[in-house]
Every structure is written in structure tokens, then in C-alpha cells.
Amino acid sequence: VKQGGTRRGANMGILKVDHPDILEFIDCKLDGGITNFNISVAATDAFMDALAAGAEYDLVNPHSGQVVERLSAREVFERIVRAAWRTGDPGMVFIDRINASPANPTPEIGMVEATNPCVTGDTMVATPAGPRRVDGVRPGDLITTVKGPRRVERVEVYSDTPIFDVRFSDGGAVRATAGHQFYVSREGCGFAPLRLDRCKVGDEVQTLHAGVPGSAKILGVEPAGTATTYDLYEPETDTWLTDGYVSRGCGEQPLLPNEACNLGSLNVSKFARRGEDGEWSIDWEEMERVVRLGVRFLDDVIEMNPYPLPEIDATVKANRRIGLGIMGWADLLFTLGIPYDSQEAIDLADRLMAFVKEKSHDQSAKLAEERGPFPNWSHSIYRNDRPMRNSTVTTIAPTGTISMIAGCSSGVEPIFALAFEHRVKQPDGERVLTFVNETFERIAKEQGFYSDALMQEIARRGALHGIPGAPERAARVFKTSHEIAFEWHVRHQAAFQRYTDNGVSKTINLANGATEEDVAQAYRLAWELGCLGITVFRDGCKGEQVLNVGVGAKKEAQAAGAAATGQAVIRPRPKSLTGSTYRTETPIGTAFITVNETPDGEPFEVFVQVGKGGSDTMAVAEALGRLISLTLRLPSHLSAQRRLEEVISQLTRIGGGQPTGFGPAKTLSLPDALARTLAEHTGQVKPASGLPPGGGEARKRIGDLCKECGQATFVYEEGCKKCLSCGFNEC
């Protein structure tokens, strides 16, 4: 699906952690075979509890409800972490937390990834005329509720639904689905509806026999195959009695799949105001005005927008979801002089989003007074509170495209670079323009450290840190995403999530050197801080696959047989080789070039790593390394050393569109940088002097090659790929 010929649909595949195929799902992207989907594991509360306890958990057949296997939660979690470290997938979504949060404001209309809540046809329902089988109840019939006789508004029937036998301490039993809700009390607290799949043995369930209230404990829950199931809905009390046990009418309709996004974002950097004393602060009064205007506008969009299907039209207007969020967060912090990785930033995020939620919810309630609440309000979690016009009001969405139009930072993300170059094609050639973050440029000029040379150096490096003469305070505030520890990324997400109805779009960026334990800590921290989910992206993840290329024993045997018959063969790779790895700067980022040699000192293979695994940049680099390695291993009357010298002569001085460096140290392209490194390795040239130490300079973030303009500025941010040079995107 495309919009405007360039905008592609985003895909997400999610599988519950208790599905029998979960291990295959976790590893499905390791071989690079799935490229059109992001994937996440839906982690249940039971799984997270088992992980904390170091225990096993059940894998359940979703069709029969039967437990088919038990796995170690810790081993499954480690497998998730390992795959995420290598490929960036899978992420984790905490599915039970989502269903219990405002992210699903109408759980009666549908649970996220849940089975239908209902009971089998032989279940006896209390009525004023006596018990009656549920499969004989019709709309309009009277049933007994906790407040006396009430009429049934709707009866729903589902076929082949997994069911469970539930046994109680008073000798009774009910056959129900995992989503059926009893009224349960724990530890002396009051009775509240709880899904069967979240009930435990020993829980007290409310009863009402012949008008006499009581309770009974759950003794056991066992899978019982599948059956046709029934659900009743009574709108006033939302209760009914199943064999004497108080149940909640929780009919699920297949509406949620037909909902649609309706999102808008405030550029919060525009609410910064400078006082007479020169200090910056937030204009809360103006922000409130715009928040209220935004809610009204998004509600109007629901009415004005044309929908492709009548089902979507009906669902959207029944729930009236809107998602008012923010963007320009990093720019606001820059203006206020607050580092992203600071408690001060977290506290401000907490205060700002609480303000947006309070004012937006109040405006939705005022719209309900003016226009009426959303039609499913009586089935929502808000039905006992002030009526709302919209089932959800706040969302922090990806703003990759609109933030570029608005000229501000994306969502609640830190910026990826302070400056970058944009190449413009003109009749007389190309013109290179240096674009600098507007807030940074303004502050640099105000504080007196702005210069064209500094901006060019920042464009080359992508960051301010490590540049001689840069103010220490500025370097502390103006940090880019890869300079910020993952803990601060997660803490920002959690702070905004506390006051957001739906999810928070946020990528937890990790440096290339991050470990699997770092990924594990990020996932655990997201769970502990109350996030609804988490996605990580380690810089250069997947690059390790290049080093896994080798020749198997079968191929070695085939090569040996060919040599015995006198055929020309490609030299097989020994089990182990030694060599050197060089770090060198290229126009498209830092490259790591490895040259391995045979025991007699002959060059045997070359690996080139630059950019991220799975990117076009990395593909080109890998191709160079493979072809050079093949040249060194093919039969020839020339020695491997002589062949490598010929390769160097062919690659030297190949020009590109974005050279780096000056004078003799000027590097024209990736092939030119590779030739220089190989020449250094073979002793043809001396190593360059005065190179910056490996840890002394902030690493420039490497983009992929843009298919529109060819520049290495095609970056991944907020789940969206976009080019910072020409604006092309796949959002």
C-alpha cells in the first residue's frame, strides 16, 4: 500500500509468548528472510511472573486450549534478547497490561488478541421464572442480575471456541472460555470482574443463589476441548448469573480490527517563551488553548473523513478514537538548556504529558456535553465516570514525515544529528547545502560559538562532542540519539506513557558495542517502569552475519577431490586465519576493514563493514569484500600479494559524490578508502599520522543509501525510514 506513490504501509506481526510456534517466531528474522514486517512478542503477565521467578510457563494450543509444552521463561527471554541484539527484532509488547489500560477503553467490544468471553449452551442462567439454558435465551427475555430482573439486549453465538472446566468449592462447575469474566475477590478486597485466564486456584468468586449473596473458591481449571458458546448482554448492570456465579456480560464483537488512526501532534518547541530576564519557560496557557483546539479538530476529522468500507466507518464512529500527541520534544529541551539524559528532562516530560492529558480529556468531556459521548461509552471503562466524546484521546505517534514538514525533531526522540548535508541537482551541476538544527544554530549564534567551519565539522561527525573548542555545556545539552544511554531512552518512554491513553512511539537506540545484557536490561526496565511495549535498535545490528561466511566440510571435501584430479579449484578456507582490522573514515561513515592471511603471510580474504546490516550501504561493502576475497582465492599464476596490489590500483582514486578530508588525506569514496587501507596493510604506503583516537570522536551516524538521491542519509527513526537529503521516505 502506497500513499502519493512513495509512502508505504507499516506492518507489525505479533505472536503471544504462549503460542506453540513462539521459538520459530522469535528466530524468524535471523536469516534475513522477512523484511516487510517488524515483529514483537506479546508477553503475558504469567510469562513475566515466571521470568521473575525463574520458572516454566505453558505453551497453549490456541485452537483447543490444551497445554502442549512447558518452557523455561528465562530461556525464552534470553532467546528474544539474542535475536533483538542481532536484528533489532523482536520487540516486546506487554499484552495484558495493554488490555488493562486505557489503550483498550472498550474491552467489552473486543480484547486485544483475546478469545471470545462466553459459556457453553448447557449453562443455566437465572431468570425470574427459574433457571434456563443459555442457548434458549433470546433478545428481550428477562434474566436475573445483581439488581433484579433486566431484559437481554443481545445474544452472541460463537462456534468451535476453546473452553475450560471450572470447579468451585460449593460443588458447582461452569464451562467457559478463557475470556469469560467472573466477579472475583482476592485478599479480602471487594469483588471485581476478572477474566478466567487471569484467575487463580483459591480465588473467591461471587455467587447469588435464590437471591442470597455468597462466594465460592475456585478449586481447578482444566482445558475441555471446544464447543459452541453463548454470551448475553444486558446494558444496565452488565451482569448475569451462570449456574449461580455472578458473571460479567463481556460480549466481543469483531470491531477492533476495523478501527483507524486519527492522529495529530503538537510541536511543543513552539510553546517556549523567553522572559524579560532572558530565561526560557513554557507558555502553559497557550498550550492549553492549542490542546483544546486539537481535540475538537481531530473529533471533526472523524465525521469528515471518507472511509473505504462501511465496517470501518461504523467502528470508527462507534469508538471515536483520537490520538493527540507531541513532537519537537528534543528541540524544546535544547531551548530550555536541559540535557535529554537528565532527571530534569524526565520530570518535565512527566509534567508536560500530564498537562496534555488533563486538558485533552477535559475537552473531550466538554465535547460529549455538546455532541454526545461516543456510542460505545456505556461499554467502556469510563462508563461510571464523566462521559467522554472519544474512547481514547492521547497518543504519541511516529512523526517522521510531519516533523520534517514542521521543521522540528521527531516525536519524543532525541535528534539523530545536529547537522547534515543536502545535495541539490542543478543545471550546472550539484550544489551541497549544509543543514543545521535550527534550535542549535540559534543558540550557537547567541552564545558566540557559531562558525561555518564548526557547522561543517558537525555535519561530518554528526555530533558536537569531541570537537576542539566546543563549549562543554553545549556538548552536554546537544546530544544525539547514539550518545544517550539506553536507560534514558526507556525512562523517557515510561514518563510519557504514564499519561498517554495509547502507546508511545519510541525507539530505544543502542550503540554498536551494546551487549545482549544491555538489551535484556532495557526490556526489563521497560516492564518495571510500566511501558506497554519496547523496541530496540542496535547500531549496526546484523553486521555480524558477514563474518559467518565460510566453507563447510562438504565443500572442502569436494575441493580436495577436484584438486586430486588436476582441476582448477578455488582455495578452500581453513578453519582459522589471523589478520588485522583497520578503522578508517569514509564519506559514508566509519568503516572497519579486516584482512586475513594464511600462515605463510599471503593475503587470503577481506571483509568490509560499514553501515547497518540489511542496508544497501552494507550490501555494497560486503560485495567489495567478497569479490576481493574471491580474487585472492582463485587459481592464478600471480601470487595473492600481487593480485591484491592490482586490486589496489583499480580502486585507488575512484571518485564519489561526497569526499571527506583535505589534501593528501582526502578520501574520495568507500573504494578509495578501501584501497588506502589495503595499501597500508601491504606496506605500499605508511599509516596516516595524526588520526583521531578511536574513542575521542563522536561516531557519525551512518545512513543507508537512498534510492532516490543515492546519498548515505537514509535513516531509521521511529519505525520509519526517511532520507534527510532529499526527503524520500518509506513511512
C-alpha positions as a printed Julia matrix, in Angstrom:
731×3 Matrix{Float64}:
   0.0     0.0     0.0
   1.42    3.38   -1.01
   0.39    6.96   -0.44
   1.41    9.52   -3.02
   3.44    6.83   -4.77
   6.11    6.83   -2.05
   4.58    6.28    1.37
   4.44    2.57    2.2
   2.27    0.85    4.77
   3.87   -0.23    8.02
   3.43   -3.88    9.06
   3.65   -5.42   12.51
   3.45   -9.12   13.3
   2.73  -10.06   16.94
   2.56  -13.55   18.46
   1.69  -14.4    22.05
   4.54  -15.84   24.06
   2.46  -18.91   24.97
   1.88  -19.93   21.33
   3.44  -23.31   20.42
   5.36  -21.71   17.5
   6.9   -18.95   19.6
  10.53  -20.12   19.28
  10.33  -20.25   15.49
   8.71  -16.81   15.5
  11.46  -15.3    17.66
  14.17  -16.51   15.27
  12.31  -15.85   12.01
  14.36  -12.77   11.06
  17.81  -14.15   11.82
  18.35  -15.34    8.24
  17.11  -12.06    6.75
  14.17  -13.75    5.06
  11.45  -11.44    6.42
  11.96   -7.79    5.55
   8.47   -6.27    5.28
   7.43   -6.74    8.9
   8.52   -5.58   12.3
   7.77   -8.31   14.82
   7.07   -8.33   18.54
   6.37  -10.97   21.16
   3.19  -10.43   23.17
   4.39  -11.16   26.7
   1.66  -12.06   29.19
   1.71  -11.27   32.9
   2.07  -15.0    33.54
   5.21  -15.11   31.41
   6.75  -12.08   33.14
   5.93  -13.56   36.55
   7.56  -16.85   35.53
  10.6   -14.93   34.28
  10.98  -13.15   37.61
  10.63  -16.45   39.48
  12.94  -18.4    37.16
  10.07  -20.8    36.48
   8.5   -22.52   33.49
   5.28  -21.48   31.76
   2.73  -23.2    29.5
   2.51  -23.22   25.72
  -1.18  -23.47   24.8
  -2.74  -24.63   21.55
  -4.93  -21.64   20.6
  -7.46  -23.9    18.85
  -8.0   -26.5    21.57
  -6.86  -24.68   24.69
  -4.67  -27.69   25.54
  -1.26  -27.21   27.15
   1.18  -28.78   24.69
   4.53  -28.0    26.29
   6.28  -26.13   29.1
   9.29  -23.89   28.54
  11.71  -22.03   30.76
  10.65  -18.37   30.75
  14.25  -17.34   31.28
  15.49  -19.32   28.26
  12.75  -17.89   26.03
  13.55  -14.36   27.23
  17.25  -14.89   26.5
  16.32  -16.07   23.02
  14.23  -12.93   22.46
  17.14  -10.79   23.64
  19.67  -12.6    21.45
  17.55  -12.15   18.32
  16.86   -8.49   19.13
  20.58   -7.87   19.67
  21.35   -9.32   16.24
  18.49   -7.92   14.16
  16.53   -5.35   16.19
  13.57   -7.79   16.32
  11.54   -8.96   18.08
  10.34   -6.18   20.3
   8.08   -6.92   23.25
   4.52   -5.8    23.92
   3.04   -6.42   27.35
  -0.35   -7.62   26.17
  -2.17   -8.0    29.49
  -1.03   -4.53   30.53
  -2.4    -3.15   27.26
  -5.78   -4.82   27.79
  -5.97   -3.49   31.36
  -5.01    0.06   30.34
  -6.81    2.94   28.59
  -5.18    1.64   25.39
  -8.2    -0.68   25.24
 -11.02    1.55   26.54
 -13.77   -0.8    25.34
 -12.74   -4.29   26.47
 -16.34   -5.47   26.13
 -16.28   -4.65   22.44
 -13.01   -6.51   21.96
  -9.88   -7.63   23.74
  -6.52   -7.31   22.1
  -5.54  -10.8    20.9
  -8.15  -12.46   23.16
 -10.66  -15.25   22.7
 -14.39  -14.53   22.98
 -15.72  -14.42   26.57
 -18.72  -16.72   26.83
 -20.11  -20.04   28.18
 -21.39  -23.31   26.73
 -25.04  -23.79   25.73
 -25.9   -26.07   28.69
 -25.02  -23.37   31.23
 -28.03  -22.5    33.37
 -28.95  -18.8    33.52
 -31.03  -17.41   36.39
 -34.35  -15.85   35.29
 -37.42  -14.63   37.25
 -39.18  -17.81   36.05
 -36.37  -20.08   37.22
 -33.11  -21.45   35.72
 -32.93  -21.63   31.92
 -30.3   -22.92   29.5
 -28.35  -20.07   27.92
 -28.87  -21.47   24.41
 -32.6   -20.92   24.91
 -32.38  -17.23   25.86
 -33.44  -14.68   23.24
 -33.1   -10.87   22.98
 -35.86   -9.22   25.04
 -36.08  -12.09   27.56
 -35.86  -11.31   31.28
 -32.84  -12.59   33.22
 -31.8   -12.13   36.85
 -28.97   -9.66   37.51
 -27.39   -8.34   40.71
 -30.06   -5.59   40.64
 -33.04   -7.78   39.86
 -34.77   -8.71   36.59
 -33.48   -7.0    33.45
 -34.01   -7.61   29.71
 -31.36   -9.09   27.42
 -30.4    -6.72   24.64
 -28.11   -9.01   22.65
 -27.2   -12.7    22.39
 -23.96  -13.71   20.67
 -23.04  -17.2    19.49
 -19.54  -18.46   18.63
 -18.57  -21.8    17.11
 -15.59  -24.05   17.92
 -14.37  -21.96   20.84
 -11.73  -23.39   23.25
 -13.36  -23.95   26.66
 -12.32  -24.83   30.21
 -13.99  -26.72   33.08
 -14.04  -24.51   36.19
 -14.72  -26.3    39.51
 -15.82  -24.49   42.69
 -15.7   -25.26   46.41
 -19.51  -25.34   46.72
 -19.65  -28.31   44.36
 -20.68  -26.36   41.29
 -18.98  -26.09   37.91
 -19.07  -23.9    34.8
 -17.69  -24.5    31.31
 -16.43  -21.17   29.93
 -13.86  -19.62   27.63
 -10.61  -18.03   28.76
 -12.12  -14.58   28.31
 -15.24  -15.18   30.44
 -15.31  -12.84   33.44
 -16.33  -13.79   36.98
 -16.58  -11.33   39.86
 -13.51  -12.21   41.94
 -12.18  -11.14   45.36
  -8.58  -11.51   46.47
  -7.09  -10.94   49.92
 -10.32   -9.56   51.35
 -10.78   -6.88   48.68
 -14.13   -6.24   47.02
 -15.43   -8.26   44.1
 -14.37   -7.08   40.63
 -14.62   -8.65   37.16
 -11.63  -10.78   36.16
 -11.03  -12.91   33.07
 -10.82  -16.65   33.65
  -7.32  -16.85   32.17
  -6.17  -14.45   34.9
  -7.96  -16.22   37.76
  -6.04  -18.48   40.13
  -6.94  -21.52   42.19
  -8.15  -20.2    45.53
  -9.74  -17.02   44.18
 -13.16  -16.26   45.67
 -15.98  -15.88   43.13
 -19.19  -14.01   43.97
 -22.37  -16.12   44.0
 -26.08  -15.31   44.14
 -28.29  -18.35   44.81
 -32.03  -17.68   45.21
 -31.27  -14.04   45.98
 -28.8   -14.93   48.76
 -25.29  -13.47   48.15
 -22.25  -15.59   48.91
 -18.95  -16.8    47.5
 -17.13  -19.94   46.43
 -13.46  -20.64   45.81
 -12.03  -21.86   42.51
 -10.7   -25.39   43.0
  -9.41  -26.05   39.49
  -9.43  -25.02   35.83
  -8.91  -27.69   33.15
  -8.99  -27.49   29.3
 -12.12  -29.17   27.92
 -11.77  -29.02   24.15
 -14.01  -26.8    22.02
 -17.73  -26.07   21.9
 -20.35  -23.64   20.64
 -20.52  -20.81   23.18
 -23.02  -18.1    24.06
 -22.83  -14.64   25.56
 -25.59  -12.38   26.87
 -25.51   -8.61   27.12
 -27.75   -6.66   29.5
 -26.93   -2.93   29.21
 -27.91   -1.57   32.66
 -26.0    -3.77   35.12
 -23.81   -5.69   32.68
 -24.2    -8.82   34.83
 -25.87  -12.21   34.66
 -25.81  -15.41   36.74
 -24.2   -18.53   35.26
 -25.2   -21.54   37.4
 -25.38  -19.13   40.35
 -21.97  -17.49   39.81
 -22.02  -13.75   39.12
 -20.58  -13.07   35.67
 -19.97  -10.0    33.6
 -21.55   -9.71   30.16
 -18.44   -9.28   28.07
 -19.55   -9.95   24.52
 -16.8    -9.41   21.99
 -17.7    -8.07   18.55
 -15.22   -8.2    15.68
 -14.94   -4.4    15.51
 -11.44   -3.53   16.69
  -9.74   -4.78   13.51
 -11.7    -2.13   11.6
 -10.58    0.86   13.63
  -8.46    3.58   12.05
  -5.78    6.0    13.19
  -6.7     9.65   13.66
  -3.58   11.36   14.93
  -2.28   14.87   15.46
   0.8    16.23   17.2
   1.66   19.47   18.96
   5.05   20.99   18.19
   5.88   21.67   21.83
   9.03   23.6    20.95
   6.75   26.42   19.76
   5.47   26.98   23.3
   8.86   28.07   24.66
   8.88   31.75   25.6
  11.78   33.99   26.65
  11.06   36.22   29.63
  12.28   39.73   30.3
  15.14   38.25   32.33
  16.3    36.28   29.29
  15.26   32.92   30.77
  13.14   30.46   28.79
   9.92   28.87   30.07
   6.8    27.14   28.71
   3.65   29.08   27.88
   1.17   26.7    29.52
  -1.83   28.9    28.79
  -1.18   28.88   25.04
  -0.51   25.14   25.12
  -3.9    24.56   26.75
  -5.61   26.61   24.03
  -3.97   24.56   21.27
  -4.63   21.24   23.04
  -8.34   22.01   23.24
  -8.39   23.13   19.62
  -6.56   19.95   18.58
  -9.1    17.68   20.3
 -12.01   19.46   18.63
 -10.26   19.32   15.25
  -9.48   15.59   15.48
 -13.06   14.82   16.51
 -14.25   16.74   13.43
 -11.93   14.63   11.26
 -13.9    11.51   12.25
 -17.01   12.99   10.65
 -15.35   14.49    7.59
 -13.05   11.63    6.65
 -14.23    9.22    3.9
 -13.79    5.55    4.88
 -13.13    2.77    2.35
 -15.52    0.26    3.97
 -18.81    0.64    5.84
 -17.43   -1.6     8.62
 -14.58    0.84    9.22
 -16.98    3.79    9.15
 -19.19    2.13   11.77
 -16.34    1.12   14.07
 -14.53    4.44   13.96
 -17.71    6.38   14.73
 -18.71    3.95   17.5
 -15.45    4.4    19.43
 -14.29    7.8    18.1
 -10.63    7.19   18.92
  -8.33   10.17   18.51
  -4.65   10.48   19.3
  -3.3    13.89   20.25
   0.43   13.72   20.88
   3.56   15.82   20.76
   6.65   16.34   18.64
   9.59   18.75   18.88
  10.49   17.42   22.34
  14.25   17.42   21.73
  14.06   20.98   20.35
  12.18   22.12   23.46
  14.87   20.62   25.7
  17.56   22.36   23.63
  15.82   25.72   24.05
  15.4    25.24   27.8
  19.01   24.08   28.14
  18.03   20.7    29.6
  20.05   17.58   28.66
  17.91   14.7    27.34
  19.74   12.28   29.63
  18.85   14.03   32.89
  16.27   13.68   35.65
  15.22   17.26   34.93
  14.13   16.16   31.43
  12.21   13.18   32.83
  10.42   15.4    35.35
   9.46   17.88   32.62
   8.19   15.04   30.4
   6.04   13.85   33.27
   4.63   17.33   33.92
   4.06   18.19   30.25
   2.24   14.99   29.3
   0.13   15.1    32.47
  -0.92   18.6    31.42
  -1.77   17.48   27.87
  -3.8    14.53   29.19
  -5.72   16.63   31.73
  -6.7    19.34   29.26
  -7.41   16.98   26.34
  -9.63   14.69   28.43
 -11.46   17.68   29.83
 -12.07   18.97   26.31
 -13.33   15.55   25.18
 -15.75   15.56   28.11
 -16.96   19.04   27.15
 -17.48   17.84   23.59
 -19.56   14.96   24.99
 -21.82   17.53   26.68
 -22.1    19.38   23.37
 -22.26   16.49   20.89
 -22.88   13.38   22.99
 -20.47   10.65   24.17
 -19.05    8.03   21.83
 -21.72    5.34   21.18
 -19.79    2.57   22.96
 -19.3     4.69   26.09
 -21.74    2.53   28.1
 -19.5    -0.49   27.39
 -16.24    1.31   28.18
 -14.01    1.66   31.22
 -15.26    5.24   31.54
 -18.97    4.42   31.9
 -19.03    5.18   35.64
 -17.21    8.48   35.18
 -17.79   11.68   33.27
 -18.99   10.92   29.7
 -16.3    11.29   27.03
 -16.65   12.13   23.35
 -13.66    9.93   22.45
 -12.69    6.45   23.71
  -9.01    7.41   23.6
  -7.62   10.92   23.4
  -3.81   10.88   23.6
  -1.21    9.02   21.56
   2.45    9.74   20.91
   2.75    8.64   17.31
   5.66    8.45   14.88
   6.05   11.9    13.34
   8.82   11.16   10.86
   7.1    12.87    7.95
   5.15   15.66    9.63
   8.11   16.67   11.81
  10.17   17.15    8.65
   7.4    19.37    7.25
   7.14   21.27   10.54
  10.91   21.61   10.83
  11.15   20.1    14.31
  12.53   16.99   15.99
  10.54   13.74   15.72
   8.1    12.84   18.48
   9.81   12.38   21.82
  13.04   11.12   20.24
  16.41   12.82   20.63
  17.76   14.12   17.33
  19.91   11.79   15.25
  22.36   14.51   14.08
  22.91   18.22   14.69
  23.77   18.87   11.05
  23.78   17.08    7.71
  24.47   17.83    4.06
  21.8    18.05    1.34
  22.8    17.78   -2.31
  20.71   19.74   -4.82
  20.85   18.89   -8.52
  21.04   21.97  -10.74
  21.51   22.51  -14.5
  25.16   23.46  -13.94
  25.91   20.6   -11.57
  25.3    19.81   -7.92
  25.2    22.21   -5.01
  25.97   20.99   -1.5
  23.92   22.63    1.25
  24.65   22.16    4.95
  21.5    21.94    7.07
  21.85   22.62   10.78
  19.27   22.03   13.5
  17.57   25.42   13.75
  17.49   25.49   17.54
  21.16   24.55   17.8
  22.14   27.15   15.2
  20.21   29.88   17.01
  21.71   29.06   20.39
  25.22   28.71   18.93
  24.94   32.22   17.48
  23.5    33.63   20.71
  26.28   32.08   22.79
  29.0    33.08   20.34
  30.43   29.71   19.28
  28.84   29.53   15.81
  31.11   29.29   12.75
  30.83   27.81    9.26
  33.84   25.6     9.98
  32.18   24.25   13.13
  28.95   23.51   11.25
  30.85   21.65    8.52
  32.71   19.61   11.11
  29.45   18.78   12.89
  27.94   17.74    9.55
  30.9    15.42    9.03
  30.76   13.9    12.51
  27.03   14.2    13.15
  27.59   15.38   16.73
  29.19   18.16   18.77
  31.02   16.02   21.29
  34.76   15.72   20.73
  35.16   18.79   18.52
  38.01   21.0    19.81
  36.77   24.35   21.08
  33.13   23.29   21.51
  31.67   24.59   24.8
  31.38   21.83   27.39
  27.88   22.91   28.45
  26.67   22.88   24.84
  28.13   19.41   24.28
  26.27   18.24   27.39
  22.9    19.58   26.17
  23.15   18.98   22.4
  23.49   15.2    22.43
  22.37   12.91   19.62
  20.49    9.64   19.98
  23.54    7.36   19.95
  25.29    9.4    22.63
  22.47    8.77   25.11
  22.47    5.65   27.3
  19.54    3.29   26.74
  18.28    3.78   30.3
  17.36    7.38   29.5
  15.54    6.34   26.33
  13.41    3.91   28.36
  12.8     6.41   31.17
  11.54    8.98   28.68
   9.17    6.43   27.15
   7.85    5.47   30.59
   7.36    9.1    31.64
   5.25    9.86   28.58
   3.41    6.52   28.79
   2.07    7.32   32.27
  -0.19    9.97   30.77
  -0.88    8.54   27.32
  -4.04    6.55   26.56
  -2.48    4.58   23.72
   1.13    3.69   23.04
   4.26    5.83   22.82
   6.25    5.55   19.61
   9.87    5.33   20.71
  12.97    3.52   19.51
  15.49    2.56   22.18
  18.75    3.28   20.35
  21.79    1.24   21.39
  25.4     1.74   20.38
  27.04   -0.87   18.17
  29.08   -2.06   21.14
  26.0    -2.73   23.29
  25.8    -6.25   24.7
  22.96   -8.74   24.9
  22.77   -7.91   28.6
  22.14   -4.26   27.69
  19.17   -5.36   25.56
  17.9    -7.55   28.4
  18.2    -4.68   30.87
  16.3    -2.38   28.5
  13.45   -4.91   28.2
  13.3    -5.48   31.96
  13.4    -1.75   32.68
  10.51   -1.13   30.26
   8.44   -3.74   32.12
   9.36   -2.36   35.55
   8.58    1.24   34.61
   5.13    0.47   33.18
   5.72    0.74   29.43
   3.22   -1.03   27.17
   5.97   -2.31   24.89
   9.52   -1.72   23.75
  11.55   -1.77   20.54
  15.34   -1.66   20.45
  17.67   -0.92   17.57
  21.39   -1.54   18.0
  23.53    0.48   15.62
  24.94   -1.91   13.01
  22.93   -4.92   14.19
  23.05   -7.78   11.64
  26.58   -6.83   10.62
  27.9    -9.93   12.39
  26.42  -12.16    9.67
  29.15  -11.07    7.25
  31.76  -12.75    9.42
  29.89  -16.05    9.44
  30.59  -16.84    5.78
  32.77  -19.93    5.46
  33.2   -23.17    3.57
  31.55  -26.26    5.01
  33.21  -29.64    5.35
  31.31  -30.95    2.33
  32.63  -28.16    0.12
  36.16  -28.7     1.45
  35.93  -32.37    0.55
  34.66  -31.53   -2.92
  37.52  -29.09   -3.41
  40.06  -31.67   -2.29
  38.65  -34.2    -4.75
  38.84  -31.71   -7.59
  42.46  -30.92   -6.76
  43.33  -34.62   -6.85
  42.05  -34.86  -10.43
  44.04  -31.84  -11.54
  41.07  -29.49  -11.94
  41.49  -25.8   -11.16
  39.7   -25.09   -7.85
  39.0   -22.16   -5.56
  41.19  -22.49   -2.49
  39.03  -23.67    0.46
  39.03  -21.54    3.57
  40.95  -23.01    6.51
  39.14  -23.35    9.82
  41.03  -20.42   11.33
  43.03  -17.49    9.99
  44.71  -14.49   11.58
  44.73  -10.92   10.37
  44.28   -7.26   11.17
  41.24   -4.99   11.37
  41.55   -1.32   10.41
  39.24    1.53   11.35
  39.02    4.21    8.67
  36.79    7.18    7.9
  34.92    7.16    4.57
  32.42    9.57    3.02
  29.57    7.29    4.13
  30.78    6.71    7.69
  33.32    4.76    9.68
  34.44    1.53    8.0
  36.05   -1.5     9.62
  38.24   -3.42    7.16
  39.65   -6.83    8.05
  42.46   -8.51    6.08
  43.13  -12.15    6.99
  46.29  -14.01    5.89
  47.49  -17.58    5.52
  50.23  -18.87    7.86
  52.84  -18.01    5.2
  51.76  -14.35    5.14
  49.75  -14.35    1.9
  46.51  -12.3     1.92
  43.53  -14.65    1.76
  40.3   -12.7     2.4
  38.96   -9.21    3.03
  35.88   -8.14    4.99
  34.41   -4.64    4.76
  31.86   -3.46    7.31
  30.18   -0.05    7.15
  26.59    0.92    7.9
  23.87   -1.31    9.27
  23.21   -4.93    8.45
  20.46   -5.33    5.9
  21.14   -1.91    4.36
  22.25   -1.13    0.81
  25.39    0.51    2.21
  26.35   -2.71    3.97
  25.45   -4.76    0.89
  27.86   -2.74   -1.28
  30.59   -3.05    1.35
  30.05   -6.8     1.67
  30.14   -7.2    -2.12
  33.52   -5.43   -2.29
  34.93   -7.73    0.37
  33.57  -10.89   -1.23
  34.83  -10.06   -4.71
  38.31   -9.17   -3.43
  38.38  -12.39   -1.39
  37.32  -14.4    -4.45
  40.09  -12.76   -6.49
  42.64  -13.81   -3.87
  41.4   -17.43   -3.77
  41.01  -18.12   -7.49
  43.77  -20.14   -9.23
  46.33  -17.82  -10.86
  49.99  -17.68  -11.87
  50.1   -14.4    -9.91
  50.69  -14.56   -6.17
  47.91  -13.41   -3.83
  50.08  -10.46   -2.84
  50.48   -9.39   -6.48
  46.74   -9.76   -7.11
  45.95   -7.59   -4.09
  48.26   -4.9    -5.47
  46.3    -4.97   -8.74
  43.05   -4.61   -6.8
  44.52   -1.59   -5.01
  45.47    0.04   -8.3
  41.94   -0.44   -9.64
  40.21    1.01   -6.57
  42.55    3.94   -5.9
  41.12    7.42   -6.61
  37.65    6.23   -7.59
  35.61    9.36   -7.05
  32.3     9.72   -5.27
  29.84   12.5    -4.66
  30.79   13.24   -1.05
  34.58   13.23   -0.41
  35.94   13.67    3.1
  39.21   15.08    4.43
  41.67   17.55    2.94
  44.89   17.48    0.91
  46.77   14.18    0.71
  44.4    12.72    3.33
  41.33   13.4     1.2
  39.23   10.27    0.68
  37.06   10.26   -2.43
  34.81    7.25   -1.81
  34.45    3.93    0.0
  36.52    2.1    -2.69
  39.22    4.77   -2.37
  39.27    4.34    1.42
  39.48    0.56    0.97
  42.41    0.93   -1.44
  44.28    3.14    1.03
  43.76    0.64    3.84
  44.89   -2.32    1.72
  47.94   -0.35    0.59
  48.76    0.38    4.22
  48.4    -3.32    5.06
  50.72   -4.42    2.26
  53.3    -1.76    3.12
  52.86    0.28   -0.07
  52.11    3.4     2.0
  52.82    4.41    5.58
  49.94    4.68    8.03
  48.46    8.16    8.13
  49.63   10.21   11.09
  47.52   12.42   13.3
  44.4    10.29   13.08
  41.95   10.87   15.91
  41.93    8.13   18.55
  39.08    5.65   18.32
  37.26    6.92   21.39
  38.0    10.6    21.01
  35.41   11.49   18.44
  31.68   11.02   18.4
  30.8     8.48   15.78
  28.81    9.85   12.84
  25.55    8.01   12.42
  25.66    6.11    9.14
  22.61    6.1     6.92
  21.66    3.67    4.19
  21.85    4.57    0.51
  18.76    6.48   -0.6
  17.17    5.01   -3.73
  16.1     8.49   -4.87
  19.25   10.63   -4.45
  21.92    8.0    -3.75
  23.21    9.68   -0.59
  24.02    7.69    2.55
  21.43    9.62    4.56
  18.56    7.12    4.55
  17.99    6.64    8.3
  15.69    4.56   10.52
  13.81    6.56   13.12
  10.53    5.9    14.97
   9.91    2.78   12.92
  10.19    4.76    9.68
  12.88    5.07    7.01
  13.48    8.53    5.59
  16.17   10.4     3.66
  17.47   13.57    5.25
  18.96   14.76    1.97
  16.0    14.62   -0.43
  13.02   13.89    1.84
  12.15   10.49    0.32
  10.56    8.16    2.89
   9.03    4.74    3.36
   6.86    5.77    6.31
